[in-house]
Amino acid sequence: MTFREQFMAGIIEFEEIFDYTQDWNFSDDTRTLREYLGLTEEEEDIWISQSDEALEEFMNQERQKEEP
């Protein structure tokens, strides 16, 4: 499962994104970081143009929308 899938399912905390990023940095994986993490284009844009905190807030809002 990707970081995003696990985060949205409530399996891991947002801070795990940094471990995933570090693993990707030291891997031979040919996918982009966005693909590796499973982020949407919108999430990637928020992360790049704003901050880690903005991405976390956005993803928390998205996760709440998906909860029954």
Backbone as JSON, one array per atom type, in Angstrom:
{
  "sequence": "MTFREQFMAGIIEFEEIFDYTQDWNFSDDTRTLREYLGLTEEEEDIWISQSDEALEEFMNQERQKEEP",
  "N": [[0.83, -1.18, 0.0], [0.4, 2.28, -0.65], [1.77, 5.3, 0.8], [-0.3, 7.23, 0.9], [-2.66, 5.66, 0.71], [-2.5, 4.18, 3.09], [-2.46, 6.24, 5.0], [-4.96, 7.51, 4.54], [-6.61, 5.45, 5.27], [-6.26, 5.46, 7.94], [-4.24, 4.03, 9.07], [-1.59, 4.78, 9.4], [0.27, 7.61, 10.69], [0.57, 11.07, 9.62], [3.24, 11.93, 9.73], [4.76, 9.81, 8.89], [5.22, 10.17, 6.24], [7.69, 11.28, 5.84], [9.49, 9.21, 6.35], [8.82, 7.51, 4.24], [9.55, 9.17, 2.11], [12.31, 9.34, 2.51], [13.01, 6.63, 2.16], [12.36, 6.38, -0.56], [14.22, 8.17, -1.65], [16.6, 6.75, -1.35], [16.27, 4.58, -2.92], [16.01, 2.55, -5.93], [13.79, 3.02, -7.33], [11.82, 3.87, -10.07], [9.61, 5.43, -10.26], [7.97, 8.63, -9.88], [8.22, 10.74, -6.96], [5.68, 11.54, -6.16], [4.08, 9.54, -7.33], [5.12, 7.3, -6.01], [4.41, 7.83, -3.36], [1.71, 7.88, -3.69], [0.22, 10.14, -3.94], [-2.2, 12.58, -5.02], [-2.33, 14.77, -7.9], [-3.16, 17.29, -7.07], [-2.61, 17.2, -4.32], [0.18, 16.95, -4.4], [0.83, 19.42, -5.53], [-0.01, 21.19, -3.5], [1.76, 20.44, -1.47], [4.25, 21.12, -2.61], [3.96, 23.86, -3.28], [3.08, 25.04, -0.95], [3.31, 23.84, 2.01], [4.48, 21.24, 4.29], [2.72, 21.12, 6.41], [0.4, 22.26, 5.32], [-0.25, 20.32, 3.43], [-0.75, 18.15, 5.13], [-3.0, 19.12, 6.53], [-4.84, 19.4, 4.4], [-5.05, 16.72, 3.54], [-6.09, 15.53, 5.82], [-8.6, 16.74, 5.87], [-9.65, 15.64, 3.51], [-9.66, 12.95, 4.22], [-11.57, 12.96, 6.25], [-13.84, 13.54, 4.76], [-14.16, 11.15, 3.41], [-14.85, 9.35, 5.37], [-17.45, 7.35, 6.7]],
  "CA": [[0.0, 0.0, 0.0], [1.15, 3.53, -0.68], [1.61, 6.17, 1.97], [-1.62, 7.84, 0.88], [-3.67, 4.64, 1.02], [-2.42, 3.86, 4.52], [-2.86, 7.42, 5.77], [-6.39, 7.72, 4.39], [-7.28, 4.37, 6.0], [-6.01, 5.65, 9.36], [-3.26, 3.03, 9.52], [-0.35, 5.48, 9.8], [0.19, 9.06, 10.91], [1.13, 11.87, 8.53], [4.7, 12.04, 9.86], [5.37, 8.69, 8.17], [5.56, 10.61, 4.88], [9.13, 11.56, 5.81], [10.16, 7.91, 6.21], [8.59, 7.07, 2.86], [10.37, 10.01, 1.24], [13.7, 8.92, 2.67], [13.14, 5.33, 1.5], [12.36, 6.62, -2.0], [15.49, 8.81, -1.98], [17.68, 5.77, -1.37], [15.85, 3.41, -3.7], [16.18, 2.61, -7.38], [12.43, 3.11, -7.86], [11.78, 4.81, -11.19], [8.41, 6.27, -10.16], [8.16, 9.93, -9.24], [7.88, 10.7, -5.54], [4.22, 11.59, -6.07], [3.57, 8.2, -7.63], [5.58, 6.41, -4.95], [3.6, 8.1, -2.17], [0.31, 7.72, -4.04], [-0.45, 11.44, -3.84], [-2.86, 13.12, -6.2], [-1.65, 15.96, -8.42], [-3.53, 18.42, -6.21], [-1.85, 17.07, -3.08], [1.57, 17.27, -4.71], [0.91, 20.87, -5.72], [-0.1, 21.82, -2.17], [3.0, 20.13, -0.77], [5.35, 21.88, -3.21], [3.74, 25.31, -3.29], [2.75, 25.57, 0.37], [4.13, 23.29, 3.09], [4.11, 19.93, 4.84], [1.55, 21.33, 7.26], [-0.76, 22.48, 4.44], [-0.61, 19.02, 2.87], [-1.37, 17.36, 6.2], [-4.35, 19.66, 6.77], [-5.68, 19.05, 3.25], [-5.3, 15.28, 3.54], [-7.0, 15.26, 6.94], [-9.93, 17.13, 5.42], [-10.07, 14.64, 2.53], [-9.93, 11.71, 4.95], [-12.84, 13.15, 6.94], [-14.91, 13.44, 3.74], [-14.32, 9.75, 3.01], [-15.37, 8.56, 6.48], [-18.91, 7.21, 6.66]],
  "C": [[0.88, 1.25, 0.0], [0.95, 4.29, 0.62], [0.19, 6.7, 2.02], [-2.71, 6.85, 1.27], [-3.68, 4.33, 2.52], [-2.87, 5.03, 5.38], [-4.38, 7.6, 5.72], [-7.19, 6.63, 5.12], [-7.07, 4.49, 7.51], [-5.01, 4.67, 9.94], [-1.99, 3.68, 10.04], [-0.64, 6.96, 10.0], [0.88, 9.8, 9.77], [2.66, 11.89, 8.55], [5.45, 10.91, 9.15], [5.79, 9.08, 6.76], [7.07, 10.85, 4.76], [9.95, 10.28, 5.7], [10.02, 7.38, 4.79], [9.46, 7.86, 1.88], [11.83, 9.6, 1.31], [13.94, 7.56, 2.0], [13.21, 5.5, -0.01], [13.69, 7.23, -2.45], [16.64, 7.81, -2.13], [17.34, 4.51, -2.15], [16.19, 3.6, -5.18], [14.82, 2.71, -8.08], [12.38, 4.2, -8.93], [10.54, 5.71, -11.18], [8.78, 7.63, -9.57], [7.79, 9.78, -7.77], [6.37, 10.73, -5.36], [3.61, 10.22, -6.31], [3.91, 7.22, -6.51], [4.71, 6.58, -3.69], [2.11, 7.88, -2.43], [-0.47, 9.01, -3.96], [-1.14, 11.8, -5.14], [-2.05, 14.31, -6.7], [-1.93, 17.17, -7.54], [-2.74, 18.38, -4.9], [-0.38, 17.41, -3.3], [1.75, 18.78, -4.85], [0.87, 21.61, -4.39], [1.21, 21.64, -1.42], [4.15, 21.0, -1.28], [5.16, 23.39, -3.03], [3.46, 25.9, -1.91], [3.68, 24.98, 1.43], [3.68, 21.89, 3.45], [2.81, 20.06, 5.62], [0.28, 21.53, 6.41], [-1.21, 21.16, 3.82], [-1.3, 18.17, 3.93], [-2.8, 17.82, 6.46], [-5.3, 19.26, 5.65], [-6.03, 17.57, 3.28], [-6.22, 14.88, 4.69], [-8.43, 15.62, 6.56], [-10.48, 16.11, 4.42], [-10.44, 13.33, 3.22], [-11.27, 11.82, 5.67], [-14.02, 13.06, 5.98], [-15.2, 11.99, 3.38], [-14.89, 8.89, 4.12], [-16.88, 8.51, 6.42], [-19.6, 7.98, 7.77]]
}
